[in-house]
Structure formats: C-alpha cells, structure tokens
Amino acid sequence: MRKEKCITLKHLLINERKCIGLQFYHDKVIQALIKELPNPRWSEEFKMVYVLNSKAILDQIFKQFRGVAWVNCSHFFAKSSGKMQRETLDVAWFRKRTVSANYRTCPEEYLQKLELKRYANNTVKTYVTCFERFINHYREHELMSINENDIRLYLEKLVQEGKSNSYLNQMINAIKFYYEVVKEMPNRFYSIERPRKVQKLPKVLSKQEVLALIANTVNIKHKCIISLLYSGGLRRGEVLHLKLTDIDSHRMLIRVNDGKGGKDRFTLLSKTVLNDLRNYFKEYRPKEWLFEGQSGGQYSAGSVKQIINAASKKAKIPKAVSPHMLRHSFATHLLEDGVDLRYIQTLLGHSSSKTTEIYTHVALRSFNSIKNPLD
C-alpha cells in the first residue's frame, strides 16, 4: 500500500468537546470519503480535519476506509500498562491529610480509576502527589483546557529546578494518566518529549560487607530481614508482604506473591536463614505476616530502612546502603559464582533478560578474566 493511502487518528479536544483528528497526506479519494463523514471540519490549531468523537462515527471511519486506506490507530487506542497489582489499595493517607483551603486536590475520578486499574499503592501515591503538584501550578486553569504547551512549560520549570529524569518521567506518567486514561483520550499527549534515559550501574556490596551488615544487627528479627533481602534477592516490599506460608522449608524456596508487575515467582531459601527464621518464630510468634510491627499488622518500609542504616553505620561501611542494594548484591554475587544469567533473571523476576544483563557490568568475574595490557 502506498504511503499516502494511510489515515492516522488522533485525540483532539476542541471547544471542550472530544474529537477525532484525521491526519493524512493529500489524496483526492481520502478527501472525498472524509466529506461523507458527519460534519467534518478543519482545525487551524492542529492543522488537520476533525469530527466529533463517538462510537458511531469511529465505526463509520473504519467502514468508510476499509479496503481504501490503512487506518493507523497507534496514537488513538491505549496500550496495556502492565502495572496491575493484586494488593488492596489503601488511600487512607489521602482521606486523613490536612490541606489548605485553596489547595487543589486530586479529582475523585482519578483515584477511582487507579483503584479499578489495580495499581500498586506506591504507584498510586506517586501519581497522586505528582498530579496535585501539576494542577496546583495551574490552579486557575480548567483541567480540560490545559494543553501540550502548558505541560511543556511546567516540565521546563522542573528541569530548571534540577529535578531528576526519573521524577520528570513520573510527572509525565501522572499527567498522561488523567487525560489519557481517566478522560479516555489515549495518546492525546503522544508528542510530549521524555527525558533521555540514563543508564546507571547498580551499586553493590562485597560479600564481606554483606556479612558485616548482618553481623551488626541488634536482634534476630532485624537479622532475618536483612538476610532475606540479600539471600533471596527480594525487594523491600516483597519481604514485607511475605506470610508464614510463603516459606517452603521442604523445597528450600520462598514464594513471592504479587511481585513487581503483579508476577508471582519462587526464589532461594538459605539454610542459614531458615535456622534463623525458626529461632525468630519461637521468640516473636508472628500471626499473619512473617514480619509484623509491635502492635501487629505489616512491618513498615521505613523501619526496614532504619535497620539497614543502623547496621551499616555499626559495621562502618563507608557507602550509603539501601535495601535494594542487597538485591543488586545478590544478583552480582551469583553471577560472579558462575550462575547462568537466565537463572538469575528467573530468581529476580525480571521480564526481560536485558534488565538482568546490567549485572555483567559490575560483576568482578567479567573483569578478572581480562588480562591488563600493562601486565
């Protein structure tokens, strides 16, 4: 099919009404067929023909151009985000907080859509926080009147403030979620530029540093938490979501439920950690979650960070240690011990092998096999 025999659909908002933009190369046949659509008009702002957005008109477009031109919908229909989780959404923090009288809060429909889409709690908090900062910057604007240029100006402001690339991407995701998912206009802001991805190497601890970290915990509970983060390659949230039944001592495996991307997987259970867990259970007697707070319920993410900070300070580790650094260390040390990259990918729960390949850039085995030209 020739290039000009193609028509691209785009979401437009004209006079506060949802419209379908029709973008195409000059062609008499396409022009004639467009004239047969209900009330087609030209937008000087968007430089394209448009019609009202309705299911009946959309169906007519497909019928009209079938066999004549390819209807490109890549900018029109939404793609799956792959972020669905099965954990219960907790928005108590949103309801209980105190805000000033002139503060513009996140629309209720935004929260409802996040809940229906089953987004993870951390993602919900990030999206809501980012979107509220954005709409409070444009407090006097009607939300549906905000356009691409307004968004670009706001992003430029964030760049000037020195915000990181990851923060800018989170902001773009939060803004696009409202207009493209909540307001059902997929890819409306398709052309918003994202910051260039920066490939940073993971920070890892040596095996000696990991052992020193574990040795400098103050009690068996803290010891088990740090040991599981490292020996199972677990994320902090995955450790906090572990239940007693997830520890399979017969198969020496740990079941990880609802990992990142809603995926379940199994990872390794260390014999040393299993012995520590048995001693921990005798002393603490957790009821539902493997690790519980003093008054019951799940152990908090902040407490895990505090445990690691205290242990690393006591162990005199010079670098700042995070919970995720232990996961990176697990993968790197396995690779250095000759474990196949595909097995490490499975244990970590990575969808793509490219994500796991980053550890080849920090594993000592990769460098030890190379003879230095000076030597």
MARKOL-817342 format. One record per residue (C-alpha): x, y, z; residue number from 1; residue in one letter. Coordinates in Angstrom, 1 decimal, always signed. Layout:
N
[[X, Y, Z], NUM, A];
...
//
This chain:
375
[[+0.0, +0.0, +0.0], 1, M];
[[+1.3, +3.4, -0.9], 2, R];
[[+2.3, +5.8, +1.9], 3, K];
[[-0.4, +8.4, +1.0], 4, E];
[[-3.1, +5.8, +1.4], 5, K];
[[-2.9, +6.0, +5.2], 6, C];
[[-5.0, +8.0, +7.6], 7, I];
[[-3.9, +8.5, +11.2], 8, T];
[[-6.4, +9.0, +14.1], 9, L];
[[-5.6, +11.4, +16.9], 10, K];
[[-7.4, +12.6, +20.0], 11, H];
[[-8.2, +16.3, +20.0], 12, L];
[[-10.1, +18.5, +22.4], 13, L];
[[-11.8, +21.4, +20.6], 14, I];
[[-14.2, +23.8, +22.3], 15, N];
[[-14.1, +21.4, +25.3], 16, E];
[[-15.5, +18.5, +23.1], 17, R];
[[-13.7, +15.3, +22.4], 18, K];
[[-12.9, +15.0, +18.7], 19, C];
[[-11.2, +12.6, +16.3], 20, I];
[[-8.4, +14.2, +14.3], 21, G];
[[-7.8, +12.8, +10.8], 22, L];
[[-4.3, +13.2, +9.6], 23, Q];
[[-3.3, +12.1, +6.1], 24, F];
[[-1.3, +13.0, +3.0], 25, Y];
[[-3.1, +14.9, +0.2], 26, H];
[[-5.3, +12.4, -1.6], 27, D];
[[-8.5, +13.1, -3.6], 28, K];
[[-10.0, +9.7, -2.7], 29, V];
[[-9.4, +10.1, +1.0], 30, I];
[[-10.7, +13.7, +0.9], 31, Q];
[[-13.9, +12.6, -0.8], 32, A];
[[-14.5, +9.9, +1.7], 33, L];
[[-13.9, +12.3, +4.6], 34, I];
[[-16.6, +14.7, +3.2], 35, K];
[[-19.1, +11.8, +3.7], 36, E];
[[-18.4, +11.7, +7.4], 37, L];
[[-20.8, +13.6, +9.8], 38, P];
[[-19.9, +17.3, +9.8], 39, N];
[[-16.1, +17.2, +9.1], 40, P];
[[-14.3, +20.5, +10.0], 41, R];
[[-10.8, +21.9, +9.7], 42, W];
[[-8.7, +22.8, +12.8], 43, S];
[[-6.3, +25.6, +12.2], 44, E];
[[-4.7, +25.0, +15.6], 45, E];
[[-4.0, +21.3, +14.9], 46, F];
[[-3.7, +21.6, +11.1], 47, K];
[[-6.0, +18.6, +10.4], 48, M];
[[-9.6, +17.7, +9.7], 49, V];
[[-11.7, +16.5, +12.7], 50, Y];
[[-15.1, +15.1, +13.5], 51, V];
[[-16.8, +14.6, +16.8], 52, L];
[[-15.7, +11.6, +18.9], 53, N];
[[-18.4, +9.0, +19.2], 54, S];
[[-18.5, +5.2, +18.8], 55, K];
[[-20.9, +5.5, +15.8], 56, A];
[[-18.6, +8.0, +13.9], 57, I];
[[-15.5, +5.9, +14.8], 58, L];
[[-17.2, +2.8, +13.4], 59, D];
[[-18.1, +4.8, +10.3], 60, Q];
[[-14.5, +5.8, +9.8], 61, I];
[[-13.4, +2.1, +9.8], 62, F];
[[-16.2, +1.2, +7.4], 63, K];
[[-15.6, +4.1, +5.1], 64, Q];
[[-11.8, +3.5, +4.6], 65, F];
[[-11.9, -0.4, +4.6], 66, R];
[[-10.0, -1.5, +1.5], 67, G];
[[-9.1, +2.0, +0.5], 68, V];
[[-6.6, +3.2, +3.2], 69, A];
[[-4.9, +1.9, +6.3], 70, W];
[[-6.4, +3.5, +9.4], 71, V];
[[-3.4, +4.0, +11.8], 72, N];
[[-4.7, +3.8, +15.4], 73, C];
[[-1.3, +3.6, +17.2], 74, S];
[[-1.9, +7.2, +18.6], 75, H];
[[-5.5, +6.6, +19.4], 76, F];
[[-6.1, +3.4, +21.4], 77, F];
[[-4.5, +2.8, +24.7], 78, A];
[[-1.8, +0.2, +25.3], 79, K];
[[-1.7, -2.1, +28.3], 80, S];
[[+0.4, -0.5, +31.1], 81, S];
[[+1.3, -3.9, +32.7], 82, G];
[[+1.3, -2.3, +36.2], 83, K];
[[-1.7, -4.1, +37.6], 84, M];
[[-1.3, -5.4, +41.1], 85, Q];
[[-3.5, -7.6, +43.3], 86, R];
[[-2.7, -5.8, +46.6], 87, E];
[[-5.5, -3.9, +48.3], 88, T];
[[-5.5, -0.2, +47.6], 89, L];
[[-5.0, +1.9, +50.7], 90, D];
[[-5.9, +5.6, +50.3], 91, V];
[[-6.3, +6.4, +54.0], 92, A];
[[-3.4, +8.8, +53.8], 93, W];
[[-5.3, +10.8, +51.1], 94, F];
[[-8.5, +11.0, +53.2], 95, R];
[[-6.9, +11.8, +56.5], 96, K];
[[-4.4, +14.5, +55.4], 97, R];
[[-5.0, +18.2, +56.1], 98, T];
[[-4.7, +20.6, +53.2], 99, V];
[[-5.1, +24.4, +52.9], 100, S];
[[-8.4, +25.9, +51.7], 101, A];
[[-7.1, +26.9, +48.3], 102, N];
[[-5.2, +23.7, +47.7], 103, Y];
[[-6.5, +21.8, +44.6], 104, R];
[[-6.8, +18.1, +45.4], 105, T];
[[-6.7, +15.2, +43.1], 106, C];
[[-10.1, +14.5, +41.4], 107, P];
[[-12.1, +11.6, +42.9], 108, E];
[[-12.4, +10.0, +39.4], 109, E];
[[-8.6, +9.9, +39.3], 110, Y];
[[-8.4, +7.8, +42.4], 111, L];
[[-11.3, +5.6, +41.3], 112, Q];
[[-9.6, +4.8, +38.0], 113, K];
[[-6.3, +4.0, +39.8], 114, L];
[[-8.3, +1.6, +42.0], 115, E];
[[-10.1, +0.0, +39.1], 116, L];
[[-6.8, -0.5, +37.3], 117, K];
[[-5.4, -2.1, +40.4], 118, R];
[[-2.2, +0.0, +40.5], 119, Y];
[[+0.2, -0.7, +43.4], 120, A];
[[-0.1, +1.5, +46.5], 121, N];
[[+3.4, +3.1, +45.9], 122, N];
[[+2.4, +4.0, +42.3], 123, T];
[[-0.9, +5.5, +43.5], 124, V];
[[+0.8, +7.7, +46.0], 125, K];
[[+3.4, +8.8, +43.4], 126, T];
[[+0.8, +9.6, +40.7], 127, Y];
[[-1.5, +11.5, +43.1], 128, V];
[[+1.4, +13.5, +44.6], 129, T];
[[+2.8, +14.4, +41.2], 130, C];
[[-0.6, +15.3, +39.6], 131, F];
[[-1.6, +17.5, +42.5], 132, E];
[[+1.7, +19.5, +42.2], 133, R];
[[+0.9, +19.9, +38.5], 134, F];
[[-2.7, +21.1, +38.9], 135, I];
[[-1.8, +23.4, +41.7], 136, N];
[[+0.7, +25.1, +39.4], 137, H];
[[-2.2, +25.7, +37.0], 138, Y];
[[-4.7, +26.4, +39.8], 139, R];
[[-6.7, +28.9, +37.8], 140, E];
[[-7.0, +26.7, +34.7], 141, H];
[[-9.8, +24.3, +34.0], 142, E];
[[-8.2, +20.8, +33.8], 143, L];
[[-9.5, +20.1, +30.3], 144, M];
[[-8.2, +23.4, +29.0], 145, S];
[[-4.6, +22.5, +29.7], 146, I];
[[-2.7, +21.8, +26.5], 147, N];
[[+0.6, +20.3, +25.4], 148, E];
[[+2.4, +23.6, +25.6], 149, N];
[[+1.3, +24.1, +29.2], 150, D];
[[+2.7, +20.7, +30.1], 151, I];
[[+6.0, +21.5, +28.3], 152, R];
[[+6.3, +24.8, +30.2], 153, L];
[[+5.8, +23.0, +33.5], 154, Y];
[[+8.3, +20.3, +32.6], 155, L];
[[+10.8, +23.1, +31.7], 156, E];
[[+10.3, +24.6, +35.1], 157, K];
[[+11.1, +21.2, +36.8], 158, L];
[[+14.2, +20.9, +34.7], 159, V];
[[+15.4, +24.3, +35.8], 160, Q];
[[+14.7, +23.3, +39.4], 161, E];
[[+17.1, +20.4, +38.9], 162, G];
[[+14.6, +17.6, +39.1], 163, K];
[[+15.9, +14.1, +38.1], 164, S];
[[+14.9, +12.3, +34.9], 165, N];
[[+13.0, +9.7, +36.8], 166, S];
[[+11.0, +12.4, +38.6], 167, Y];
[[+10.2, +14.0, +35.2], 168, L];
[[+9.0, +10.7, +33.8], 169, N];
[[+6.8, +10.1, +36.9], 170, Q];
[[+5.3, +13.5, +36.4], 171, M];
[[+4.6, +12.8, +32.7], 172, I];
[[+3.0, +9.5, +33.6], 173, N];
[[+0.8, +11.1, +36.3], 174, A];
[[-0.4, +13.8, +33.9], 175, I];
[[-1.0, +11.5, +31.0], 176, K];
[[-2.9, +9.1, +33.3], 177, F];
[[-5.6, +11.8, +33.9], 178, Y];
[[-6.1, +12.9, +30.3], 179, Y];
[[-5.5, +9.6, +28.5], 180, E];
[[-6.9, +7.0, +31.0], 181, V];
[[-9.3, +8.9, +33.3], 182, V];
[[-10.7, +11.1, +30.5], 183, K];
[[-10.4, +8.3, +28.0], 184, E];
[[-8.3, +10.1, +25.3], 185, M];
[[-5.4, +7.6, +24.8], 186, P];
[[-2.2, +9.1, +23.4], 187, N];
[[-3.6, +12.7, +23.5], 188, R];
[[-0.3, +14.0, +24.6], 189, F];
[[+1.7, +11.5, +22.5], 190, Y];
[[+4.3, +14.1, +21.4], 191, S];
[[+5.3, +15.2, +24.9], 192, I];
[[+9.1, +14.7, +25.0], 193, E];
[[+10.5, +12.4, +27.7], 194, R];
[[+14.0, +13.0, +29.1], 195, P];
[[+16.7, +10.7, +27.7], 196, R];
[[+17.2, +7.6, +29.8], 197, K];
[[+20.4, +7.5, +31.8], 198, V];
[[+21.9, +4.0, +32.2], 199, Q];
[[+23.3, +3.9, +35.8], 200, K];
[[+25.2, +0.9, +37.1], 201, L];
[[+23.7, -0.8, +40.2], 202, P];
[[+25.6, -0.2, +43.4], 203, K];
[[+26.6, -3.4, +45.2], 204, V];
[[+28.3, -4.5, +48.4], 205, L];
[[+31.1, -7.1, +48.7], 206, S];
[[+30.3, -10.4, +50.3], 207, K];
[[+32.4, -9.3, +53.3], 208, Q];
[[+30.3, -6.1, +53.6], 209, E];
[[+27.0, -8.1, +53.5], 210, V];
[[+28.2, -10.4, +56.2], 211, L];
[[+29.3, -7.4, +58.3], 212, A];
[[+25.9, -5.8, +57.9], 213, L];
[[+24.1, -9.0, +59.1], 214, I];
[[+26.5, -9.4, +62.0], 215, A];
[[+25.8, -5.9, +63.2], 216, N];
[[+22.1, -6.2, +63.6], 217, T];
[[+20.7, -5.8, +67.2], 218, V];
[[+18.2, -8.7, +67.2], 219, N];
[[+17.1, -11.9, +65.4], 220, I];
[[+14.2, -10.1, +63.7], 221, K];
[[+16.4, -7.5, +62.1], 222, H];
[[+19.0, -10.2, +61.2], 223, K];
[[+16.3, -12.2, +59.3], 224, C];
[[+15.0, -9.2, +57.4], 225, I];
[[+18.4, -8.2, +56.1], 226, I];
[[+19.4, -11.8, +55.4], 227, S];
[[+16.2, -12.4, +53.3], 228, L];
[[+16.7, -9.2, +51.3], 229, L];
[[+20.1, -10.5, +50.3], 230, Y];
[[+19.8, -14.3, +50.2], 231, S];
[[+16.5, -14.2, +48.2], 232, G];
[[+17.2, -11.1, +46.1], 233, G];
[[+14.0, -9.7, +47.4], 234, L];
[[+12.7, -6.1, +47.1], 235, R];
[[+11.8, -4.4, +50.3], 236, R];
[[+8.0, -4.6, +49.6], 237, G];
[[+8.3, -8.3, +48.8], 238, E];
[[+9.9, -9.0, +52.2], 239, V];
[[+7.1, -7.1, +53.9], 240, L];
[[+4.4, -9.0, +52.0], 241, H];
[[+5.8, -12.4, +53.0], 242, L];
[[+3.5, -14.6, +55.0], 243, K];
[[+4.4, -17.6, +57.1], 244, L];
[[+3.1, -20.0, +54.4], 245, T];
[[+5.4, -18.5, +51.8], 246, D];
[[+8.5, -20.1, +53.4], 247, I];
[[+8.7, -23.6, +51.9], 248, D];
[[+11.3, -25.4, +54.1], 249, S];
[[+10.8, -28.7, +52.3], 250, H];
[[+11.8, -27.4, +48.8], 251, R];
[[+14.0, -24.6, +50.3], 252, M];
[[+12.2, -22.0, +48.3], 253, L];
[[+10.5, -18.7, +49.1], 254, I];
[[+7.2, -17.9, +47.3], 255, R];
[[+7.0, -14.3, +46.3], 256, V];
[[+3.4, -13.2, +45.7], 257, N];
[[+2.4, -10.1, +43.7], 258, D];
[[+6.0, -9.0, +42.9], 259, G];
[[+6.6, -6.1, +40.6], 260, K];
[[+4.2, -6.2, +37.6], 261, G];
[[+1.8, -8.5, +39.6], 262, G];
[[+4.1, -11.5, +39.0], 263, K];
[[+4.4, -14.5, +41.3], 264, D];
[[+7.7, -16.3, +41.5], 265, R];
[[+10.0, -18.6, +43.6], 266, F];
[[+13.4, -17.7, +44.9], 267, T];
[[+16.1, -19.4, +47.0], 268, L];
[[+15.8, -20.0, +50.7], 269, L];
[[+19.1, -20.2, +52.5], 270, S];
[[+19.7, -22.9, +55.1], 271, K];
[[+21.3, -20.4, +57.4], 272, T];
[[+18.3, -18.1, +57.1], 273, V];
[[+15.9, -20.9, +57.7], 274, L];
[[+17.6, -21.7, +61.0], 275, N];
[[+17.4, -18.0, +62.0], 276, D];
[[+13.8, -17.8, +61.0], 277, L];
[[+12.9, -20.8, +63.2], 278, R];
[[+14.6, -19.0, +66.2], 279, N];
[[+12.8, -15.8, +65.2], 280, Y];
[[+9.5, -17.5, +65.1], 281, F];
[[+9.9, -19.0, +68.6], 282, K];
[[+10.7, -15.6, +70.0], 283, E];
[[+8.3, -13.3, +68.2], 284, Y];
[[+5.4, -15.7, +67.2], 285, R];
[[+4.1, -13.7, +64.2], 286, P];
[[+0.4, -14.4, +63.4], 287, K];
[[-0.3, -13.4, +59.8], 288, E];
[[+2.7, -11.6, +58.2], 289, W];
[[+6.2, -13.0, +58.6], 290, L];
[[+7.3, -9.7, +59.9], 291, F];
[[+4.9, -7.7, +62.0], 292, E];
[[+5.0, -4.4, +63.9], 293, G];
[[+4.9, -4.1, +67.7], 294, Q];
[[+1.1, -3.7, +67.6], 295, S];
[[+0.5, -6.3, +64.8], 296, G];
[[+0.0, -5.7, +61.1], 297, G];
[[+2.7, -5.4, +58.5], 298, Q];
[[+6.1, -4.2, +59.4], 299, Y];
[[+6.8, -0.8, +57.9], 300, S];
[[+9.1, +0.1, +55.0], 301, A];
[[+10.6, +2.9, +57.0], 302, G];
[[+11.6, +0.6, +59.7], 303, S];
[[+13.5, -1.7, +57.3], 304, V];
[[+15.4, +1.4, +56.1], 305, K];
[[+16.3, +2.3, +59.7], 306, Q];
[[+17.5, -1.2, +60.4], 307, I];
[[+19.9, -1.1, +57.5], 308, I];
[[+21.1, +2.4, +58.3], 309, N];
[[+21.9, +1.4, +61.9], 310, A];
[[+23.6, -1.9, +60.9], 311, A];
[[+25.7, -0.3, +58.1], 312, S];
[[+26.8, +2.5, +60.5], 313, K];
[[+27.8, +0.0, +63.2], 314, K];
[[+29.6, -2.1, +60.5], 315, A];
[[+31.5, +1.0, +59.4], 316, K];
[[+30.5, +0.5, +55.8], 317, I];
[[+31.6, +3.8, +54.1], 318, P];
[[+28.9, +3.8, +51.4], 319, K];
[[+25.2, +4.6, +51.8], 320, A];
[[+23.4, +1.2, +51.9], 321, V];
[[+19.8, +0.8, +50.7], 322, S];
[[+17.5, -2.2, +50.9], 323, P];
[[+17.6, -2.5, +47.1], 324, H];
[[+21.5, -2.6, +47.2], 325, M];
[[+21.2, -6.0, +48.8], 326, L];
[[+19.1, -7.3, +45.9], 327, R];
[[+21.7, -6.0, +43.5], 328, H];
[[+24.5, -7.6, +45.5], 329, S];
[[+22.6, -11.0, +45.4], 330, F];
[[+22.4, -10.9, +41.6], 331, A];
[[+26.0, -9.8, +41.2], 332, T];
[[+27.5, -12.4, +43.6], 333, H];
[[+25.5, -15.2, +41.9], 334, L];
[[+26.9, -14.1, +38.5], 335, L];
[[+30.5, -13.9, +39.9], 336, E];
[[+30.0, -17.5, +41.2], 337, D];
[[+29.1, -18.7, +37.7], 338, G];
[[+25.3, -18.9, +37.9], 339, V];
[[+23.7, -18.7, +34.4], 340, D];
[[+22.2, -15.3, +33.7], 341, L];
[[+18.8, -16.9, +32.8], 342, R];
[[+18.5, -18.4, +36.3], 343, Y];
[[+19.3, -15.1, +37.9], 344, I];
[[+16.6, -13.5, +35.7], 345, Q];
[[+14.1, -16.0, +37.0], 346, T];
[[+15.1, -15.6, +40.6], 347, L];
[[+14.8, -11.8, +40.4], 348, L];
[[+11.5, -11.9, +38.5], 349, G];
[[+12.7, -9.8, +35.5], 350, H];
[[+10.5, -9.9, +32.4], 351, S];
[[+13.4, -9.1, +30.1], 352, S];
[[+16.9, -10.6, +30.1], 353, S];
[[+18.2, -7.1, +29.2], 354, K];
[[+17.3, -5.9, +32.7], 355, T];
[[+19.4, -8.7, +34.2], 356, T];
[[+22.4, -8.1, +31.9], 357, E];
[[+23.2, -4.9, +33.7], 358, I];
[[+24.9, -7.0, +36.4], 359, Y];
[[+27.5, -8.1, +33.9], 360, T];
[[+28.9, -4.6, +34.0], 361, H];
[[+29.6, -4.8, +37.8], 362, V];
[[+30.5, -8.5, +38.3], 363, A];
[[+34.2, -9.0, +39.1], 364, L];
[[+34.2, -12.2, +37.0], 365, R];
[[+33.8, -10.1, +33.9], 366, S];
[[+36.9, -8.1, +34.7], 367, F];
[[+39.1, -10.8, +36.3], 368, N];
[[+39.0, -12.8, +33.0], 369, S];
[[+40.6, -9.9, +31.2], 370, I];
[[+44.4, -9.5, +31.2], 371, K];
[[+45.5, -5.9, +31.8], 372, N];
[[+47.8, -4.8, +28.9], 373, P];
[[+50.3, -3.4, +31.3], 374, L];
[[+50.7, -6.8, +33.0], 375, D];
//
